[in-house]
Amino acid sequence: MRNKPYWVMAGGLLLIGAPAAHAAQTDAAGVFSVTGGANYSSGKYGTSTTTDIWSVPLTAAYETDRWTFKLVVPYIDISGASDVIPGVGKVKNGNPKGRGHGGSVPTTTATTGSASGLGDITASAGYELFSSADRSFGLDLTGKIKFGTADAGQGLGTGKNDYGLSLDTYKVSGDWTMFGGVGWMKYGSSQYIQLKNGFNASVGAGYKLSPKNSIGAYYYYREKIATDGASQSELTAYWNYKVSQSLRLQTYVLGGFSDGSPDYGVGASVKYSF
């Protein structure tokens, strides 16, 4: 199993992970790791206002030969239109508070403002369904719950839980690793924000420059999940550096191609394994 790609569009709720053969990194005894990072994205999301999102997620993971368990706790700072929600994009947000406003505003009018605080905590469990004898090919199944812990009144989230499943695969050929996956999310709706369930997919490739350096890129798509929103379409390029067996660094840049995605995003993370 490999680390799954997660997206800065989601306000940094999940840290982007470069693909790597999970079985080659862990054993039956298991490996515990912590990852910290910072992500920034900016875009208009089909509105007249630019929305900037900073996120600082902390990830704890435990990996065994076939299982991977993760818990992600993010801090989010967002500035922009009240009808743009991290992890969702543009919505019809009927919350009377608006972003950064303590009083009432007309529910049909989008406001602007800033807010910060705890984001949506995400827990996931992944299982390696299949791996070839030489570990060059694998198939993983992952279940995920995104708890609605972010303040919906401040526009940091919807305030509802989301549930998802994804099926991911990879193929290693020499210094190249090809990977891709499909997923489905059941999005929670509130009295203020109505969402529909949606599918997503990703495909990409990574290249090992040296024993310590690797680069790669992947494309991600998610269908439209909000009436006033748009589909997500974005390309991410990353660089991984293995400082030691326990310490890894990663940076990435992201470009969006639709109103459902940010115009651009950047980020970096540090992972330490015990």
C-alpha positions, 0 to 999 in steps of 0.5 A: 500500500502507498501513501494516497494523494490528498489535496490542498483544495481541501484546505489541507485537510489531508496531506499530499502523499507521494506513491510508494510501495507500502509493503517495501517500507513496512513489516508485520511489526508495523511502523508509526509515523507523524507528518506535519506541513503547511499548504496554501491555495488561492482561487476565485472558484467561480466567484468575483472574490479571490479566496485564500486558504492556509492549512497546517495539518498534523497526520499520525499514521500506523502501517503494517504489512497490509494495513494503514491507519491514519488520523489527520487533524488540521488547522485552517485559515481562510479569507474570501467569499462565504460561499466557498467552503474548504474541501467543497468549493463554491456552494449556496451557503444559507448560513446567516452568520457569513464568514467572519461576521457575528451578526445576521446577513441576508441568506441570499447574499454572499459575504466576504471575510476571514476565519481560522480554527480547527478543520475537519478531522479525518480518519482512514483505514486502508487494506492491501487487497493484492500485491505481486510477489516482487511488490511491483504491483498492488491494489488497495482499498481505503475507507475514510470518515471526515468528521464535521469538526470545523466551524460551519458558522465561520465557513470552515466546513459544512458541519456534517460528516462525510464518508468515502471509499477508494480503490487504488493501484500502482505498477512499478517498472524500473525507476518508474511508478504508475498509479491511479485510483477511483473513489466515491464520497457520501457528503453530508448536507446541513440546513444551510448547505446542500451537497450530493454524493460524488465520484473522483479519480486520479492518475499519475506517475513517479520517477526515482531520480536517485536512492534519495530523490524522486519526482512525480505528477498526477491529475485529479478529478471530482465531479460536481457536488454542489448546485452552485459549484463546479467539478474539480480538475487539477494537476499536482507535481511533487518532489520527495527527498529521503533524508534518512530511513526515518525522515522524509521531506516533500514539496509540491505545486498545484494548478487548477483547470476548473472553477471547482479547484484553486487557481494554484497551490503550494505546500511542503511537509516533513514525515518522521517514522519511528 
